[in-house]
Amino acid sequence: MTSPTPPAEPTYADRVYRSAGGIAGGAVLLALGLWLAGDAIVRGHGSAPWLALAGLLCAVPLVFAFTIRPAVFAGDDRMRIRNPFRTITLPWAAVADVRAGYSSEVFDQSGTKYQLWSIPVSLRQRKRAARAQVRDSASDPYGRTSPTASADEKSRLAPADRTIRELRELAERNAGREGAQGGPSVRWAYEVIAPAAAGAVLLIVLLAIG
């Protein structure tokens, strides 16, 4: 009689961390650029329409890359970092540390540092959170803590620091999983680099020939 197969571990959708401000700013810039370039294409004369097209081909991928594309995906086995020109995949076992100073960063076991573009650090929000923590601690001179003190402390952190803490906890909790083993892998975002480079070359040629 064969023993029953143990149930598979449940899998959950990846947590996604993105910058709402970056996405909103990117959408505004893209809309403005498309409006200006469209006007030049429709109403322009001579080489103006071609310059506008070349400018769009160069600028749109770059604006998208720096504002809308950045994201961090955190799953059960790994984190995937989508930066402007690269996508880095780090199994949790390969993560040595996640920290936020003047920028958000993750380090692998070899000490290589990767920026987390989608988690911007705001010093103003950090100072505001620090003042709130000082004010709350001063309100109870006996230093008493409640059962929910840890959760309350986390909720009072600046958004970037709260996200970094969540990623660090995921790394510590999941590093021993079988699927979380391995080293980092990096893939260049040629879908962004190629059109931007082509647009830049075309723009230079058009400007050179007048």
Backbone as ProteinMPNN parsed JSONL, in Angstrom:
{"seq_chain_A": "MTSPTPPAEPTYADRVYRSAGGIAGGAVLLALGLWLAGDAIVRGHGSAPWLALAGLLCAVPLVFAFTIRPAVFAGDDRMRIRNPFRTITLPWAAVADVRAGYSSEVFDQSGTKYQLWSIPVSLRQRKRAARAQVRDSASDPYGRTSPTASADEKSRLAPADRTIRELRELAERNAGREGAQGGPSVRWAYEVIAPAAAGAVLLIVLLAIG", "coords_chain_A": {"N_chain_A": [[0.848, -1.191, 0.0], [0.689, 2.071, -0.968], [2.005, 5.116, 0.38], [0.14, 8.1, 1.096], [0.376, 10.914, -1.077], [2.041, 13.826, -0.036], [0.398, 16.952, 0.49], [0.775, 19.614, -1.845], [2.706, 22.609, -1.331], [0.999, 25.661, -0.727], [0.715, 28.191, -3.23], [1.173, 31.639, -3.795], [0.129, 34.755, -5.232], [2.541, 37.013, -6.597], [3.828, 39.708, -4.618], [3.66, 43.08, -5.52], [5.631, 45.891, -5.926], [5.524, 49.216, -6.641], [6.113, 52.58, -7.823], [3.764, 54.915, -7.297], [3.811, 57.65, -7.768], [5.823, 57.833, -9.712], [4.661, 56.44, -11.854], [2.413, 58.057, -12.384], [3.687, 60.479, -13.059], [5.119, 59.627, -15.314], [3.009, 58.974, -17.057], [1.908, 61.503, -17.505], [4.067, 62.823, -18.75], [4.362, 61.242, -21.076], [1.873, 61.666, -22.313], [2.023, 64.434, -22.785], [4.286, 64.54, -24.46], [3.403, 63.014, -26.671], [1.305, 64.625, -27.55], [2.618, 67.043, -28.299], [4.435, 66.064, -30.233], [2.642, 64.908, -32.026], [1.294, 67.164, -32.948], [3.406, 68.431, -34.284], [3.899, 66.562, -36.274], [1.535, 66.574, -37.759], [1.139, 69.279, -38.47], [3.613, 70.247, -39.103], [6.371, 71.267, -41.25], [8.649, 70.47, -43.921], [11.484, 68.954, -42.588], [10.471, 68.701, -40.082], [8.265, 66.936, -39.275], [9.569, 64.419, -39.471], [11.654, 64.72, -37.666], [10.158, 64.943, -35.334], [9.021, 62.374, -35.207], [11.333, 60.802, -34.932], [12.246, 61.822, -32.509], [10.175, 60.991, -30.831], [10.478, 58.184, -31.039], [12.87, 57.876, -29.727], [12.475, 59.111, -27.205], [10.092, 58.104, -25.979], [10.5, 55.291, -25.179], [12.491, 55.762, -23.226], [11.278, 57.463, -21.317], [9.225, 55.747, -20.503], [10.83, 53.683, -19.451], [12.072, 54.82, -17.186], [9.996, 55.644, -15.556], [7.452, 54.192, -15.637], [8.052, 51.492, -16.069], [9.774, 50.466, -13.866], [9.655, 48.118, -11.206], [9.16, 45.921, -8.41], [8.904, 42.536, -7.872], [7.832, 40.262, -5.572], [7.915, 37.003, -4.659], [7.171, 33.643, -3.458], [9.573, 32.249, -3.77], [11.52, 33.911, -4.86], [12.79, 37.223, -5.649], [12.042, 39.631, -8.095], [13.514, 42.154, -9.867], [12.696, 44.884, -11.645], [14.277, 47.149, -13.326], [15.141, 50.303, -15.016], [16.764, 49.53, -17.342], [17.428, 46.888, -16.954], [16.549, 43.567, -15.842], [16.564, 41.931, -12.868], [16.836, 38.852, -11.304], [16.541, 37.403, -8.206], [16.91, 34.661, -6.28], [15.618, 33.926, -3.008], [17.513, 32.822, -1.294], [19.841, 33.851, -2.259], [19.903, 36.442, -1.453], [21.532, 38.75, 0.502], [21.163, 41.097, 1.983], [18.739, 43.698, 2.438], [18.278, 47.07, 2.116], [17.66, 50.546, 2.959], [18.969, 53.597, 2.351], [19.93, 56.488, 1.237], [18.899, 55.625, -1.052], [17.024, 52.77, -2.215], [18.189, 49.48, -1.831], [19.438, 46.22, -2.719], [21.479, 43.518, -1.734], [23.45, 40.865, -2.963], [24.802, 37.577, -2.124], [27.452, 37.751, -2.845], [28.093, 40.339, -2.461], [27.391, 42.132, -4.415], [25.625, 44.982, -5.472], [22.291, 46.005, -6.079], [20.124, 48.411, -7.354], [16.878, 49.467, -6.287], [14.689, 50.706, -8.159], [11.97, 51.181, -8.146], [11.239, 51.73, -5.583], [11.367, 54.464, -4.214], [13.202, 56.582, -1.964], [12.084, 58.816, 0.419], [13.25, 61.465, 2.132], [11.848, 63.368, 3.492], [9.411, 62.094, 4.18], [10.495, 60.152, 5.815], [11.539, 61.669, 7.953], [9.164, 62.73, 8.91], [7.879, 60.394, 9.785], [9.653, 59.631, 11.789], [9.352, 61.721, 13.617], [6.712, 61.251, 14.379], [6.974, 58.802, 15.699], [8.578, 59.537, 17.866], [6.849, 61.309, 19.128], [4.749, 59.577, 19.836], [6.036, 57.847, 21.618], [6.699, 59.611, 23.629], [4.253, 60.181, 24.66], [3.634, 58.144, 26.384], [5.153, 57.854, 29.183], [6.015, 55.667, 30.648], [6.816, 53.716, 28.971], [5.238, 51.562, 28.161], [4.105, 48.712, 26.314], [1.887, 47.432, 23.849], [0.07, 44.449, 22.78], [-0.081, 44.779, 20.049], [2.039, 46.333, 19.376], [4.295, 45.917, 17.713], [3.2, 45.737, 15.114], [2.057, 48.264, 15.005], [4.321, 49.879, 15.119], [5.541, 49.227, 12.7], [3.646, 50.198, 10.905], [3.983, 52.892, 11.257], [6.308, 53.528, 10.01], [8.205, 55.16, 7.379], [7.025, 54.961, 3.969], [8.921, 53.739, 2.125], [10.785, 52.573, 3.916], [9.101, 50.803, 5.243], [8.429, 49.054, 3.171], [10.967, 48.002, 2.563], [11.483, 46.653, 4.945], [9.505, 44.666, 4.803], [10.41, 43.222, 2.549], [12.859, 42.324, 3.517], [12.018, 40.651, 5.573], [10.647, 38.711, 4.078], [12.805, 37.608, 2.681], [14.318, 36.485, 4.79], [12.489, 34.656, 5.813], [11.939, 32.9, 3.699], [14.315, 31.934, 2.659], [15.22, 29.343, 3.075], [13.672, 27.686, 1.514], [13.143, 25.105, -0.917], [12.787, 25.854, -3.588], [13.933, 28.341, -3.553], [16.608, 28.474, -3.935], [19.848, 29.081, -5.479], [21.596, 31.303, -7.781], [21.918, 34.858, -8.61], [20.378, 36.274, -11.572], [20.678, 38.203, -14.528], [19.059, 40.179, -16.908], [19.22, 42.112, -19.801], [17.188, 44.855, -20.843], [16.373, 44.802, -23.78], [14.186, 45.48, -25.281], [13.645, 48.023, -24.564], [16.08, 49.375, -24.852], [16.829, 49.051, -27.59], [14.844, 50.427, -29.362], [15.128, 53.034, -28.333], [17.827, 53.609, -28.832], [17.811, 53.382, -31.625], [16.095, 55.489, -32.294], [17.619, 57.652, -31.35], [19.877, 57.539, -33.031], [18.655, 57.972, -35.515], [17.641, 60.542, -35.095], [20.02, 62.012, -34.808], [21.117, 61.678, -37.383], [19.157, 62.968, -38.98], [19.36, 65.589, -37.999], [21.953, 66.118, -38.743], [21.892, 66.106, -41.545], [20.253, 68.144, -42.004]], "CA_chain_A": [[0.0, 0.0, 0.0], [1.525, 3.271, -1.079], [1.649, 6.203, 1.301], [-0.466, 9.221, 0.387], [1.278, 12.003, -1.476], [1.809, 15.013, 0.789], [-0.162, 18.068, -0.288], [1.746, 20.612, -2.3], [2.657, 23.878, -0.614], [0.197, 26.642, -1.464], [1.438, 29.275, -3.883], [0.445, 32.896, -3.752], [0.536, 35.72, -6.243], [3.643, 37.877, -6.189], [3.589, 41.077, -4.177], [4.229, 44.007, -6.496], [5.947, 47.202, -5.36], [5.766, 50.195, -7.694], [6.003, 53.968, -7.395], [2.576, 55.557, -7.868], [4.22, 58.955, -8.277], [6.559, 57.643, -10.958], [3.716, 56.058, -12.907], [1.622, 59.236, -12.725], [4.556, 61.408, -13.774], [5.4, 59.076, -16.632], [1.814, 59.101, -17.897], [1.791, 62.914, -17.896], [5.127, 63.119, -19.723], [4.051, 60.572, -22.335], [0.751, 62.368, -22.936], [2.514, 65.722, -23.27], [5.157, 64.294, -25.603], [2.596, 62.581, -27.813], [0.544, 65.778, -28.028], [3.526, 67.953, -28.991], [4.951, 65.414, -31.436], [1.534, 64.776, -32.965], [1.065, 68.47, -33.572], [4.498, 68.679, -35.234], [3.755, 65.651, -37.413], [0.377, 66.968, -38.561], [1.222, 70.655, -38.957], [4.979, 70.647, -39.406], [6.804, 71.32, -42.647], [10.036, 70.067, -44.145], [11.958, 67.805, -41.811], [9.895, 68.724, -38.728], [7.566, 65.692, -38.924], [10.504, 63.317, -39.288], [12.339, 64.957, -36.4], [9.223, 64.615, -34.263], [8.927, 60.917, -35.142], [12.586, 60.292, -34.367], [12.251, 62.193, -31.096], [9.258, 60.078, -30.135], [11.073, 56.853, -31.001], [13.937, 57.892, -28.734], [12.049, 59.565, -25.881], [9.031, 57.297, -25.353], [11.043, 54.171, -24.408], [13.245, 56.231, -22.061], [10.319, 57.908, -20.311], [8.602, 54.525, -19.983], [11.808, 52.911, -18.689], [12.422, 55.442, -15.91], [8.834, 56.01, -14.756], [6.393, 53.191, -15.571], [8.605, 50.128, -16.059], [10.349, 49.949, -12.621], [8.787, 47.383, -10.281], [9.759, 44.799, -7.682], [7.952, 41.446, -7.693], [8.31, 39.39, -4.494], [7.132, 35.779, -4.567], [7.572, 32.691, -2.426], [10.917, 31.728, -3.989], [12.5, 34.879, -5.375], [12.368, 38.581, -5.961], [12.415, 40.051, -9.446], [13.672, 43.606, -9.856], [12.613, 45.432, -12.994], [14.838, 48.492, -13.367], [14.976, 50.884, -16.356], [17.415, 48.832, -18.443], [17.757, 45.502, -16.607], [15.682, 42.797, -14.951], [17.412, 41.087, -12.016], [16.101, 37.841, -10.547], [17.328, 36.964, -7.058], [16.293, 33.716, -5.335], [15.756, 34.465, -1.658], [18.755, 32.347, -0.68], [20.954, 34.667, -2.768], [19.792, 37.794, -0.904], [22.279, 38.93, 1.746], [20.592, 42.199, 2.76], [17.925, 44.698, 1.751], [18.371, 48.253, 2.961], [17.299, 51.832, 2.372], [19.675, 54.75, 2.873], [19.434, 57.538, 0.351], [18.181, 54.894, -2.089], [16.714, 51.403, -1.807], [19.194, 48.591, -2.428], [19.52, 44.829, -2.285], [22.815, 42.956, -1.919], [23.48, 39.406, -3.022], [25.779, 36.978, -1.231], [28.803, 38.146, -3.245], [28.262, 41.756, -2.166], [26.94, 42.965, -5.532], [24.488, 45.817, -5.092], [21.309, 46.316, -7.117], [19.196, 49.468, -6.956], [15.443, 49.204, -6.402], [14.199, 51.967, -8.698], [10.534, 51.366, -7.911], [11.012, 52.036, -4.171], [12.123, 55.686, -3.933], [13.316, 56.987, -0.57], [11.744, 60.21, 0.669], [13.772, 61.88, 3.431], [10.79, 64.122, 4.175], [8.512, 61.116, 4.8], [11.227, 59.487, 6.895], [11.579, 62.582, 9.094], [7.805, 62.817, 9.453], [7.628, 59.157, 10.525], [10.478, 59.651, 13.0], [8.711, 62.635, 14.567], [5.519, 60.586, 14.901], [7.398, 57.785, 16.655], [9.019, 60.235, 19.078], [5.655, 61.855, 19.775], [4.001, 58.48, 20.441], [6.766, 57.328, 22.777], [6.636, 60.625, 24.681], [2.909, 60.193, 25.235], [3.586, 57.118, 27.418], [6.474, 57.932, 29.812], [6.395, 54.404, 31.276], [7.324, 52.814, 27.948], [4.432, 50.354, 28.062], [3.847, 48.243, 24.948], [0.672, 46.64, 23.695], [0.308, 43.274, 21.917], [0.013, 45.186, 18.642], [3.076, 47.367, 19.267], [5.152, 45.669, 16.56], [2.453, 46.124, 13.92], [1.905, 49.72, 15.019], [5.614, 50.462, 14.781], [5.745, 49.042, 11.261], [2.738, 51.078, 10.164], [4.437, 54.272, 11.387], [7.515, 53.743, 9.225], [8.05, 55.771, 6.058], [6.648, 53.909, 3.01], [10.073, 52.993, 1.611], [11.339, 51.752, 4.998], [8.152, 49.72, 5.495], [8.586, 48.081, 2.084], [12.256, 47.336, 2.741], [11.342, 45.702, 6.045], [8.732, 43.526, 4.297], [11.272, 42.421, 1.682], [13.857, 41.661, 4.348], [11.329, 39.557, 6.265], [10.407, 37.659, 3.086], [14.085, 36.947, 2.413], [14.693, 35.672, 5.953], [11.522, 33.571, 6.015], [11.865, 31.976, 2.564], [15.638, 31.567, 2.144], [15.442, 27.903, 3.174], [12.8, 26.925, 0.629], [13.851, 24.381, -1.981], [12.743, 26.626, -4.822], [14.552, 29.653, -3.376], [18.057, 28.323, -4.02], [20.445, 29.493, -6.754], [22.251, 32.598, -7.829], [21.207, 35.908, -9.333], [20.47, 36.332, -13.029], [20.434, 39.566, -15.021], [18.69, 40.253, -18.321], [19.11, 43.473, -20.3], [15.883, 45.173, -21.43], [16.621, 45.233, -25.154], [12.965, 46.061, -25.824], [13.733, 49.458, -24.268], [17.349, 49.925, -25.352], [16.9, 49.054, -29.054], [14.143, 51.547, -29.996], [15.692, 54.314, -27.894], [19.067, 53.808, -29.58], [17.464, 53.631, -33.029], [15.571, 56.847, -32.379], [18.712, 58.597, -31.16], [20.68, 57.528, -34.257], [17.86, 58.632, -36.569], [17.585, 61.969, -34.786], [21.337, 62.591, -35.121], [21.246, 61.717, -38.841], [18.281, 64.009, -39.501], [19.928, 66.89, -37.634], [23.193, 66.298, -39.51], [21.626, 66.411, -42.954], [19.423, 69.355, -42.075]], "C_chain_A": [[0.883, 1.239, 0.0], [1.027, 4.341, -0.123], [1.061, 7.361, 0.506], [0.553, 10.307, 0.077], [1.002, 13.237, -0.639], [1.285, 16.165, -0.073], [0.919, 19.065, -0.663], [1.589, 21.896, -1.5], [1.83, 24.876, -1.417], [1.086, 27.722, -2.077], [0.556, 30.506, -3.922], [0.966, 33.827, -4.842], [1.66, 36.593, -5.697], [3.124, 39.202, -5.634], [4.295, 41.999, -5.167], [4.417, 45.36, -5.828], [6.316, 48.149, -6.499], [5.604, 51.591, -7.114], [4.803, 54.609, -8.081], [2.925, 56.928, -8.446], [4.964, 58.853, -9.594], [5.642, 57.3, -12.114], [2.897, 57.264, -13.35], [2.452, 60.247, -13.505], [4.876, 60.928, -15.173], [4.221, 59.206, -17.572], [1.64, 60.536, -18.386], [2.826, 63.264, -18.955], [4.836, 62.479, -21.073], [2.909, 61.282, -23.055], [1.198, 63.696, -23.524], [3.392, 65.543, -24.503], [4.388, 63.876, -26.844], [1.796, 63.746, -28.402], [1.435, 66.725, -28.837], [4.04, 67.344, -30.291], [3.841, 65.243, -32.474], [1.227, 66.071, -33.678], [2.138, 68.772, -34.611], [4.363, 67.799, -36.469], [2.636, 66.121, -38.339], [0.577, 68.331, -39.218], [2.618, 71.07, -39.398], [5.295, 70.601, -40.895], [8.265, 70.874, -42.735], [10.396, 68.83, -43.341], [11.333, 67.726, -40.423], [9.127, 67.447, -38.387], [8.501, 64.519, -38.667], [11.305, 63.485, -37.994], [11.437, 64.605, -35.217], [9.092, 63.103, -34.096], [10.179, 60.31, -34.515], [12.682, 60.609, -32.878], [11.343, 61.3, -30.271], [9.871, 58.696, -29.966], [12.159, 56.763, -29.937], [13.399, 58.146, -27.327], [11.041, 58.641, -25.211], [9.59, 56.096, -24.59], [11.789, 54.62, -23.151], [12.318, 56.703, -20.951], [9.634, 56.698, -19.672], [9.556, 53.779, -19.063], [12.036, 53.481, -17.301], [11.215, 55.738, -15.026], [7.836, 54.869, -14.567], [6.941, 51.776, -15.428], [9.097, 49.657, -14.691], [9.313, 49.293, -11.709], [9.624, 46.32, -9.581], [8.655, 43.778, -7.449], [8.542, 40.481, -6.669], [7.383, 38.198, -4.368], [7.616, 34.877, -3.457], [9.044, 32.299, -2.542], [11.948, 32.777, -4.36], [11.906, 36.267, -5.458], [12.885, 38.937, -7.352], [12.375, 41.569, -9.499], [13.682, 44.099, -11.292], [13.03, 46.885, -12.942], [14.747, 49.041, -14.791], [15.557, 50.041, -17.488], [17.76, 47.373, -18.15], [16.636, 44.889, -15.778], [16.567, 41.821, -14.186], [16.523, 40.124, -11.243], [17.006, 37.296, -9.452], [16.521, 35.941, -6.256], [16.542, 34.21, -3.908], [17.046, 34.013, -0.979], [19.956, 33.169, -1.122], [20.952, 36.066, -2.196], [20.533, 37.862, 0.42], [21.664, 40.024, 2.606], [19.739, 43.064, 1.842], [17.916, 45.92, 2.652], [17.971, 49.505, 2.2], [18.069, 52.927, 3.089], [19.13, 55.976, 2.166], [18.729, 56.939, -0.854], [17.925, 53.49, -1.563], [17.621, 50.441, -2.566], [19.035, 47.176, -1.895], [20.912, 44.32, -2.625], [22.707, 41.447, -2.008], [24.625, 38.89, -2.156], [27.219, 37.338, -1.592], [29.08, 39.616, -2.952], [27.852, 42.682, -3.295], [25.659, 43.693, -5.144], [23.592, 46.076, -6.299], [20.341, 47.372, -6.574], [17.752, 48.993, -7.142], [14.772, 50.506, -6.845], [12.747, 52.225, -8.325], [10.21, 51.687, -6.458], [11.828, 53.278, -3.813], [12.093, 56.021, -2.454], [13.006, 58.473, -0.464], [12.247, 60.582, 2.061], [12.725, 62.661, 4.208], [9.821, 63.171, 4.869], [9.195, 60.41, 5.958], [11.299, 60.362, 8.136], [10.206, 62.705, 9.749], [7.484, 61.578, 10.278], [8.419, 59.121, 11.828], [9.87, 60.581, 14.049], [7.469, 62.002, 15.186], [5.886, 59.533, 15.936], [7.851, 58.418, 17.961], [7.821, 60.768, 19.848], [4.862, 60.757, 20.483], [4.701, 57.935, 21.682], [6.722, 58.317, 23.933], [5.274, 60.653, 25.354], [2.745, 59.131, 26.322], [4.944, 57.07, 28.115], [6.93, 56.637, 30.449], [6.868, 53.368, 30.268], [6.544, 51.536, 27.81], [4.173, 49.993, 26.609], [2.591, 47.398, 24.945], [0.974, 45.435, 22.828], [0.469, 43.64, 20.45], [1.116, 46.209, 18.426], [3.928, 47.176, 18.028], [4.463, 46.089, 15.264], [2.298, 47.634, 13.845], [3.207, 50.401, 14.627], [5.876, 50.367, 13.282], [4.876, 49.992, 10.458], [3.183, 52.526, 10.227], [5.718, 54.557, 10.617], [7.191, 54.503, 7.943], [7.772, 54.668, 5.045], [7.826, 53.083, 2.501], [10.658, 52.078, 2.679], [10.413, 50.583, 5.322], [8.277, 48.637, 4.421], [9.89, 47.304, 2.223], [12.179, 46.313, 3.864], [10.562, 44.469, 5.589], [9.591, 42.625, 3.421], [12.324, 41.676, 2.489], [13.232, 40.477, 5.092], [11.034, 38.399, 5.315], [11.687, 36.888, 2.801], [14.466, 36.019, 3.562], [13.777, 34.461, 6.097], [11.613, 32.503, 4.925], [13.218, 31.482, 2.062], [15.874, 30.061, 2.168], [14.571, 27.067, 2.259], [13.605, 26.27, -0.488], [13.887, 25.195, -3.272], [13.429, 27.97, -4.751], [16.069, 29.595, -3.471], [18.551, 28.8, -5.397], [21.041, 30.882, -6.664], [21.454, 33.614, -8.621], [21.371, 35.766, -10.843], [20.04, 37.72, -13.481], [20.12, 39.492, -16.509], [18.559, 41.709, -18.72], [17.769, 43.676, -21.007], [16.089, 45.716, -22.846], [15.372, 45.831, -25.799], [12.873, 47.553, -25.534], [14.949, 50.071, -24.945], [17.333, 50.063, -26.872], [16.122, 50.205, -29.688], [14.691, 52.903, -29.577], [16.982, 54.618, -28.656], [18.783, 54.099, -31.046], [16.934, 55.046, -33.211], [16.66, 57.898, -32.238], [19.576, 58.692, -32.419], [19.936, 58.251, -35.382], [17.785, 60.121, -36.343], [18.905, 62.653, -35.116], [21.521, 62.708, -36.627], [20.4, 62.841, -39.444], [18.812, 65.407, -39.185], [21.184, 67.177, -38.457], [22.923, 66.696, -40.953], [20.715, 67.622, -43.128], [18.055, 69.11, -42.6]], "O_chain_A": [[1.725, 1.415, 0.881], [-0.167, 4.466, 0.15], [1.448, 7.58, -0.642], [1.463, 10.579, 0.861], [-0.148, 13.663, -0.533], [1.688, 16.322, -1.226], [1.849, 19.322, 0.102], [0.494, 22.234, -1.048], [1.942, 24.937, -2.641], [2.095, 28.111, -1.489], [-0.662, 30.411, -4.067], [2.099, 33.695, -5.306], [1.724, 36.875, -4.5], [2.126, 39.745, -6.107], [5.411, 41.711, -5.598], [3.485, 45.908, -5.239], [7.284, 47.923, -7.225], [5.026, 51.763, -6.041], [4.813, 54.823, -9.293], [2.399, 57.321, -9.488], [4.772, 59.676, -10.489], [5.815, 57.802, -13.224], [2.702, 57.479, -14.547], [1.983, 60.809, -14.494], [4.904, 61.72, -16.115], [4.396, 59.513, -18.752], [1.271, 60.764, -19.538], [2.508, 63.924, -19.945], [5.042, 63.109, -22.11], [2.966, 61.478, -24.269], [0.802, 64.051, -24.634], [3.27, 66.29, -25.473], [4.689, 64.333, -27.947], [1.632, 63.835, -29.619], [1.06, 67.158, -29.927], [4.081, 68.012, -31.324], [4.078, 65.415, -33.669], [0.935, 66.078, -34.874], [1.842, 69.298, -35.684], [4.672, 68.229, -37.58], [2.775, 66.072, -39.561], [0.229, 68.52, -40.384], [2.789, 72.13, -40.0], [4.582, 69.982, -41.685], [9.004, 70.904, -41.752], [9.717, 67.805, -43.398], [11.62, 66.799, -39.665], [9.318, 66.91, -37.296], [8.267, 63.717, -37.763], [11.599, 62.505, -37.31], [11.895, 64.041, -34.223], [9.057, 62.604, -32.972], [10.093, 59.416, -33.673], [13.135, 59.785, -32.085], [11.687, 60.899, -29.159], [9.798, 58.103, -28.889], [12.352, 55.716, -29.32], [13.808, 57.487, -26.371], [11.119, 58.415, -24.003], [9.196, 55.886, -23.443], [11.733, 53.944, -22.124], [12.535, 56.389, -19.781], [9.483, 56.633, -18.452], [9.146, 53.292, -18.009], [12.178, 52.729, -16.338], [11.39, 56.054, -13.849], [7.415, 54.606, -13.441], [6.348, 50.95, -14.733], [8.851, 48.497, -14.362], [8.237, 49.842, -11.473], [10.655, 45.881, -10.091], [7.602, 44.102, -6.9], [9.629, 39.942, -6.876], [6.212, 38.345, -4.017], [8.393, 35.304, -2.603], [9.697, 32.043, -1.53], [13.145, 32.547, -4.188], [10.695, 36.461, -5.353], [14.004, 38.591, -7.728], [11.351, 42.191, -9.217], [14.58, 43.763, -12.064], [12.244, 47.753, -12.564], [14.319, 48.321, -15.693], [14.891, 49.856, -18.506], [18.323, 46.69, -19.006], [15.88, 45.59, -15.106], [17.239, 40.983, -14.787], [15.561, 40.544, -10.6], [18.096, 36.793, -9.725], [15.54, 36.313, -5.611], [17.564, 34.84, -3.637], [17.609, 34.752, -0.172], [20.98, 33.186, -0.439], [21.899, 36.819, -2.421], [20.213, 37.129, 1.356], [21.64, 39.903, 3.831], [19.982, 43.153, 0.639], [17.579, 45.816, 3.831], [17.945, 49.526, 0.969], [17.862, 53.168, 4.279], [18.027, 56.442, 2.45], [18.043, 57.644, -1.593], [18.537, 53.067, -0.581], [17.802, 50.562, -3.777], [18.565, 46.96, -0.778], [21.461, 44.648, -3.677], [21.977, 40.817, -1.243], [25.335, 39.674, -1.527], [28.11, 37.244, -0.748], [30.195, 40.088, -3.176], [27.953, 43.901, -3.155], [24.739, 43.111, -4.57], [24.076, 46.333, -7.401], [19.811, 47.236, -5.471], [17.456, 48.214, -8.048], [14.34, 51.306, -6.015], [12.339, 53.38, -8.202], [9.045, 51.895, -6.119], [12.874, 53.162, -3.174], [11.098, 55.781, -1.77], [13.596, 59.29, -1.172], [11.735, 60.078, 3.061], [12.708, 62.628, 5.439], [9.445, 63.404, 6.018], [8.56, 60.103, 6.966], [11.139, 59.868, 9.252], [10.092, 62.775, 10.973], [6.885, 61.684, 11.348], [7.925, 58.642, 12.849], [9.874, 60.261, 15.238], [7.199, 62.189, 16.372], [5.192, 59.383, 16.942], [7.55, 57.907, 19.039], [7.78, 60.688, 21.075], [4.36, 60.962, 21.588], [4.054, 57.602, 22.675], [6.708, 57.909, 25.094], [5.153, 61.102, 26.494], [1.804, 59.211, 27.111], [5.816, 56.315, 27.685], [8.11, 56.498, 30.768], [7.276, 52.271, 30.648], [7.096, 50.519, 27.39], [4.036, 50.878, 25.764], [2.276, 46.728, 25.929], [2.029, 45.388, 22.195], [1.086, 42.896, 19.688], [1.133, 46.886, 17.398], [4.259, 48.149, 17.352], [5.08, 46.728, 14.411], [2.394, 48.223, 12.768], [3.201, 51.386, 13.888], [6.373, 51.312, 12.67], [5.316, 50.532, 9.444], [2.817, 53.321, 9.362], [6.171, 55.701, 10.571], [6.052, 54.494, 7.475], [8.233, 53.541, 5.233], [7.741, 51.856, 2.45], [10.993, 50.93, 2.39], [10.883, 49.49, 5.639], [8.236, 47.445, 4.726], [9.918, 46.089, 2.024], [12.744, 45.225, 3.753], [10.917, 43.347, 5.948], [9.516, 41.401, 3.53], [12.646, 40.527, 2.185], [13.855, 39.424, 5.221], [11.157, 37.235, 5.698], [11.667, 35.662, 2.691], [14.892, 34.888, 3.329], [14.227, 33.373, 6.457], [11.388, 31.324, 5.199], [13.265, 30.684, 1.126], [16.652, 29.55, 1.362], [14.716, 25.845, 2.228], [14.614, 26.809, -0.945], [14.903, 25.22, -3.967], [13.512, 28.678, -5.754], [16.747, 30.562, -3.126], [17.775, 28.907, -6.346], [20.999, 31.54, -5.625], [20.438, 33.281, -9.231], [22.36, 35.218, -11.329], [19.15, 38.333, -12.89], [20.823, 38.83, -17.272], [17.861, 42.471, -18.051], [17.276, 42.776, -21.687], [15.995, 46.92, -23.083], [15.477, 46.601, -26.754], [12.11, 48.268, -26.184], [14.868, 51.147, -25.537], [17.777, 51.084, -27.399], [16.7, 50.921, -30.505], [14.716, 53.831, -30.385], [17.204, 55.754, -29.076], [19.43, 54.955, -31.649], [17.287, 55.724, -34.175], [16.634, 58.918, -32.926], [19.963, 59.786, -32.83], [20.526, 59.048, -36.111], [17.857, 60.895, -37.297], [18.907, 63.762, -35.65], [22.026, 63.722, -37.108], [20.867, 63.578, -40.313], [18.719, 66.309, -40.018], [21.451, 68.322, -38.823], [23.637, 67.523, -41.52], [20.445, 68.063, -44.245], [17.259, 70.043, -42.71]]}, "name": "protein", "num_of_chains": 1, "seq": "MTSPTPPAEPTYADRVYRSAGGIAGGAVLLALGLWLAGDAIVRGHGSAPWLALAGLLCAVPLVFAFTIRPAVFAGDDRMRIRNPFRTITLPWAAVADVRAGYSSEVFDQSGTKYQLWSIPVSLRQRKRAARAQVRDSASDPYGRTSPTASADEKSRLAPADRTIRELRELAERNAGREGAQGGPSVRWAYEVIAPAAAGAVLLIVLLAIG"}
